[in-house]
């Protein structure tokens, strides 16, 4: 496989992170647990957030697997691992030391657990592990999970990238027989959903988070494997996309009804996985059809997406803190927080992160040559 730039995959990454920002603004208003909460809870927001919650993180790991295959097409294993450490570990450390503490500080102020200023609070950020303590990586959990998966699976990926890989050839043959075989990938993650999800609640703490690691780890592998089949995958996803869309549209309301009315059922993990996988296939398929075009906009957005991800939640929490007890309508609060989060993230990216050479690597950007 030669060096490839898929602009549709770039767009998926950018748009899913945009959805993440909108989702985190929404978390300020819904009854689900989050760092700080608006004084007026908005029940109806749960529906669209529940919908995107079924596939927004899974598709990121699939896309990361796809990106890994492209990266290993022109890098050695050692080069890839060094690049992953630079682009994931360094921003994670910087984020934990600089970006996350203001979130925890404001949360403790709202809870009444601290009354001093931020600089008085900062030393206590390193006392204990969140939520009982203060030390946390909060929304940056994606970085250590992706880094760990990259390190663990690289030896396997190096075997599979070989043109004579029997496993990849077998998958390619299946996809060439029928695009419906792409649903065979639901079987392993169905077992994870059915048997691991009840035993290992999601913690995003890495250690002991076995359900999350297994589910997202398999999806990361799926992205690598599928894209390794080359045109067989793209033909299959092009053919399956209308079926996947219909399946997703039909399954989601059924899943919603089960989640609201049934505490436990063998059908719930089946519905969760088929709904998730169908939306992933539909999004990739229709993105390939409509979004695989180069433009100045996607080049700019693709560069900016990583700094936006790192910065956004701290800005959202700060804005929410100052609006939390305001009597203004929740819709106006939502728009202020949404526009403010995107706007301030852009200002910091455009005029500081992007332009100052020493800062670029701290937010996962390569230095321009």
C-alpha positions, -999 to +999 in steps of 0.1 A: +000+000+000+015+034-010+011+066+010-025+076+008-045+106+020-082+098+023-100+132+027-133+114+036-115+098+066-101+132+076-137+147+074-150+118+096-124+125+122-130+163+121-168+160+122-168+134+150-146+156+172-170+185+164-199+163+176-178+156+207-175+193+215-213+197+210-219+166+232-198+180+260-216+213+259-248+192+261-235+174+292-238+207+311-276+205+306-287+168+308-292+148+340-263+125+334-232+128+356-207+154+346-183+179+362-206+208+366-244+212+359-267+239+348-293+251+373-320+241+347-318+204+335-331+198+300-345+163+297-351+163+259-314+168+251-308+132+262-324+118+230-300+132+204-271+127+228-280+091+233-282+086+196-247+099+188-233+082+219-239+048+203-212+054+176-192+086+181-164+070+201-164+036+183-160+052+149-130+072+162-112+040+171-121+025+137-108+056+120-076+055+141-071+019+130-075+030+094-050+058+100-025+034+115-026+012+084-019+042+062+009+053+085+026+018+085+025+018+047+054+042+047+069+039+082+088+012+100+074-001+133+100+019+153+092+051+133+055+046+139+059+040+177+082+071+180+056+092+162+028+079+184+047+087+215+054+122+203+018+129+192+000+112+221+022+111+252+035+146+250+001+163+246-013+140+273+013+151+298+009+188+289-029+184+291-028+168+325-004+195+339-020+226+323-054+219+306-072+196+331-065+213+365-089+243+358-117+218+352-111+201+385-107+234+403-140+248+391-158+215+399-145+216+435-156+252+438-191+243+427-192+214+451-180+236+479-149+215+485-125+243+479-127+281+484-093+295+474-080+307+440-067+285+413-030+289+422-038+279+458-057+248+444-030+237+419-007+218+444-038+198+456-045+187+420-018+160+425-034+147+457-054+115+451-070+100+420-102+115+407-131+114+416-122+110+453-090+129+447-081+155+421-056+140+397-071+131+364-068+131+326-106+138+322-116+141+285-080+133+274-085+096+283-086+089+245-049+096+243-035+069+267-060+043+254-049+049+218-012+050+227-015+017+246-033+001+217-008+014+192+021-001+212+005-034+218-009-041+183+021-028+162+038-062+161+006-078+149+000-050+124+035-054+110+027-090+102-007-082+086+006-054+064+026-079+044+011-086+010+011-123+016-009-121+049-033-151+049-057-135+073-060-103+053-065-124+021-092-144+038-111-112+048-106-098+013-121-130-002-152-127+021-158-091+012-155-099-025-181-127-021-206-104-005-206-071+013-229-086+039-198-105+053-187-072+067-213-078+095-192-108+106-171-082+125-200-078+149-195-113+164-164-106+186-177-073+198-211-088+205-194-112+230-176-083+246-208-064+249-228-093+263-203-108+287-178-080+297-200-049+298-220-062+328-188-072+347-165-042+340-182-008+342-166+019+321-141+039+342-118+055+316-091+050+341-072+025+319-063+002+348-090-025+351-112-009+324-114-042+306-147-038+287-136-004+273-102-017+263-115-048+246-143-031+227-123-002+215-092-024+209-112-046+186-126-016+167-091-003+163-080-036+149-111-037+126-101-003+111-066-017+103-079-050+089-106-036+067-085-009+051-058-035+045-081-053+021-079-023-002-106-018-028-125-049-015-134-029+016-144+003-003-165-017-027-182-036+001-189-005+022-202+013-009-227-015-016-237-020+021-241+017+030-279+020+022-286-013+040-266-002+070-284+031+071-318+014+070-307-011+097-295+017+119-327+038+115-348+007+123-328-006+152-322+027+171-358+033+183-361-004+193-329+000+213-342+032+229-374+014+240-354-015+255-331+009+273-360+028+288-383-001+296-363-032+302-336-036+328-319-066+313-324-085+281-304-107+258-316-084+230-299-053+244-263-062+235-274-075+201-292-042+194-264-021+207-237-038+185-258-040+153-269-003+157-233+008+164-218-011+135-245-001+110-240+036+117-203+032+114-206+015+080-232+041+068-211+070+079-179+056+062-198+046+031-216+080+025-185+099+035-165+080+008-192+090-017-196+127-008-166+139+012-135+124-004-124+157-020-094+177-012-099+214-001-082+241+018-109+238+045-102+201+053-065+207+054-070+234+079-096+216+100-076+184+100-046+203+114-067+221+140-088+191+152-062+178+177-057+211+195-094+217+195-099+183+212-073+191+238-086+226+247-123+224+243-136+209+275-117+233+298-132+262+279-167+246+281-164+241+319-151+277+324-180+292+304-205+269+322-192+279+356-200+316+349-234+307+334-244+280+359-268+302+380-278+327+354-316+330+349-312+332+311-329+305+290-310+273+286-310+277+248-291+310+250-267+294+275-261+265+251-254+288+222-230+310+242-211+279+254-210+263+220-199+294+201-175+303+229-159+269+230-154+267+192-144+304+190-119+305+219-104+271+208-099+286+173-083+318+187-059+299+208-051+275+179-048+301+152-028+328+170-007+308+195-005+271+190-003+271+152+022+300+150+047+293+178+071+266+169+079+254+205+042+251+214+031+230+183+044+196+195+028+202+229-006+200+212+003+171+188+013+192+158+043+186+136+067+215+132+066+229+097+097+225+077 
